[in-house]
Amino acid sequence: MKEITKDLLHRVQESFPSLEWSDTELDDLVKPSFGIITGFPELLEGIDRLSHRDLGEIPPAGTLPAPGIS
Amino acid sequence: MSFDPAFAPLTEIVARIGDRRLSPMAVVERFLARIEELDPQLHAFITVTAKSARVSASAAEDALKSGRSFGPLRALPFACKDVFCTKGVRTTGGSRVLEDWVPDHDAGVVEALATAGAILIGKTNLHEFAYGATGENERFGTPPNPWDLSRMPGGSSTGSAVAVAAGLASFALGTDTGGSVRAPAALCGLVGLKPTYGLVTCYGVIPFCWSLDHVGFLTRSVADAALLLETAAGHDARDPVSVRAPCRAYGKALTGELGGLTIGVPRRHFFERVDPEILDATDAALGRAESRGARVIDVDTPDMEDARTVSLVVQMPEALSYHGTHLRTKSALYGDDLRGGFALGQFILAEHYVRAKRMMTLYRQEMSTLFERVDLLVTPTSPMIAPLRGTTAVTIDGREEALGDAHARFTYFFNLTGHPAMTLPSGWHSKGLPMGVQLIARHFEEATLLRAGDAIERALDLPIRRPSLS
């Protein structure tokens, strides 16, 4: 997986329906500085790891079944 | 010590009002006076609803005098995080974006509490739109921790925790998407209950992430939390994830005994990189649980390596989806950290999101298997005590971690799985700050969770302290 770049994010933003993000915000995605949550590059590494997991036929989570209902 | 409703158990306030030893107006006035005196330094409230609280207290007095019943939460003054819609009272989300928004309806849980007789005394401060664990708020001020004003109270239900800990409200509502009720409750010496996903309605609550959002309660005791859950639990057709679960008389479950229960202790992950005094306090709580009849065994939880990624991949696109409309028109009114998170949500692919939601199912399945062996899990609530204000990262056992990640390290997983989880005080740190222990139970087994929490609370019998504020 290649390192994420600001140029790539710019091109995605221009080519897909998207909200507008400032240069500062895109800079922060490429090189996080806020320290509140995991940065984007680190998150992409995690997503890459997830992508290699075989989840078989497990469906997405929905509401919980009420007690006594299986 | 004379009776002071500002720090009294809810059950005692209710009993005293019921037999006319205490008037609803006196209770409301006591809390309003404390808010007036202390909130300028605590910033716990965004809006104080003094006028309507007095009107409600007066109506409660009339009902009492005429012998009419007015609900099990008779005249208890409560606060709610400013993400709960309140009819005719502005609801800001802690943000400039909704600074002047006045909803025309009450959130489902606010409605339920009011029907039961509780009186709204104000709307509490929070990390903007509940996005963050530190409670810093540029617009409405940053609340300090009542136990040490140089430290943070945690978030995002920051003002709710501060208000209850400082005796400015008898209890408070919060929301918990990754630990936003439990973490500040632990850091402020309170009980924080996050019920099973779907048990308490989220109707009328400004969402952060629909898949993970839970309404929760901040109280001074487990019995208080049980009383509130009895009132608030129940199906609400206006909330698509609300579940038809039988309501339980949770208070009756509080026997003080733990005989027949097995507690699992997940030492891997949940007992790693933790302040040693918090570990000791957690082990002491486990020892007290054993003394009350519980069997305690070590267990392994599902592999946590990907859990934080799963949580973020679900959170950020959902948050962006809700805020998209406002972002198009009021983008500049959002704080920088929040906009940064939204931008991140924009670039997560749909397949990533679906995969993360499938991981949630996997985690639920793995936890169900674990809960075949045990009735409860016990962990520390937070790996650390309240940090100094301005802290952005912490280093524990040589590993640096963003503060928000550290705060939520032991809590967010149970938002992914939807299990009921509760923190209660486990002791006092040598730095004079509270520590918390977290209990987790099977889906919809709040009765077991509360029974265990109450028994541990009684067995620990911690000295009653009040924060020194003036």
Contacts between the chains, C-beta under 8 A, distances in Angstrom:
chain1	res1	chain2	res2	distance
A	9	B	347	6.3
A	12	B	347	6.5
A	13	B	346	7.7
A	18	B	346	5.8
A	19	B	320	7.7
A	19	B	324	6.4
A	19	B	327	5.3
A	19	B	328	6.8
A	19	B	331	7.9
A	19	B	342	7.6
A	19	B	346	6.3
A	20	B	331	7.8
A	21	B	339	7.9
A	21	B	343	4.7
A	21	B	346	6.8
A	24	B	336	7.9
A	25	B	339	5.9
A	25	B	340	5.9
A	25	B	343	4.5
A	26	B	343	7.0
A	28	B	340	4.9
A	28	B	343	7.4
A	29	B	340	7.3
A	29	B	343	5.7
A	29	B	344	6.0
A	29	B	347	7.0
A	32	B	340	7.7
A	34	B	336	7.0
A	34	B	337	4.7
A	34	B	340	5.5
A	35	B	392	4.3
A	35	B	393	5.7
A	35	B	402	4.9
A	35	B	403	7.2
A	35	B	404	7.9
A	36	B	131	7.9
A	36	B	132	5.5
A	36	B	134	7.8
A	36	B	337	4.9
A	36	B	340	7.7
A	36	B	341	7.3
A	36	B	392	7.9
A	36	B	402	6.5
A	36	B	403	7.9
A	36	B	404	5.1
A	37	B	312	6.4
A	37	B	341	6.3
A	37	B	344	7.8
A	37	B	402	6.6
A	37	B	404	5.9
A	37	B	405	7.1
A	38	B	308	6.6
A	38	B	309	7.7
A	38	B	312	6.1
A	38	B	402	7.0
A	38	B	405	6.6
A	40	B	344	5.4
A	40	B	347	7.2
A	43	B	309	6.3
A	43	B	312	5.8
A	43	B	313	7.3
A	43	B	344	7.0
A	46	B	306	6.3
A	46	B	308	7.2
A	46	B	309	3.1
A	46	B	312	7.9
A	46	B	313	8.0
A	47	B	309	6.2
A	47	B	313	6.4
A	47	B	348	7.6
A	47	B	352	5.2
A	47	B	355	8.0
A	49	B	305	7.4
A	49	B	306	6.1
A	49	B	309	7.3
A	50	B	306	5.5
A	50	B	309	6.2
A	50	B	310	7.2
A	50	B	313	7.8
A	50	B	352	7.5
A	50	B	355	5.6
A	50	B	356	7.1
A	50	B	359	6.8
A	51	B	352	7.9
A	51	B	355	7.0
A	53	B	306	7.5
A	53	B	359	7.8
A	55	B	355	7.0
A	55	B	358	5.0
A	55	B	359	7.3
A	55	B	362	6.5
A	58	B	358	4.9
A	58	B	361	5.0
A	58	B	362	5.5
A	58	B	365	7.7
A	59	B	358	6.6
A	59	B	361	6.1
A	60	B	354	5.6
A	60	B	357	3.5
A	60	B	358	5.3
A	60	B	360	7.4
A	60	B	361	6.6
A	61	B	211	6.9
A	61	B	357	5.1
A	61	B	358	7.4
A	61	B	360	3.6
A	61	B	361	4.6
A	61	B	364	6.5
A	63	B	197	7.7
A	63	B	198	5.8
A	63	B	240	7.5
A	63	B	241	4.8
A	63	B	243	6.6
A	64	B	196	6.7
A	64	B	197	5.6
A	64	B	198	5.4
A	64	B	243	6.0
A	64	B	418	5.4
A	64	B	443	5.7
A	64	B	444	7.9
A	65	B	243	7.9
A	66	B	243	4.9
A	66	B	244	4.9
A	66	B	245	5.3
A	66	B	444	7.7
A	67	B	245	5.6
A	67	B	246	6.8
A	67	B	443	7.4
A	67	B	444	4.6
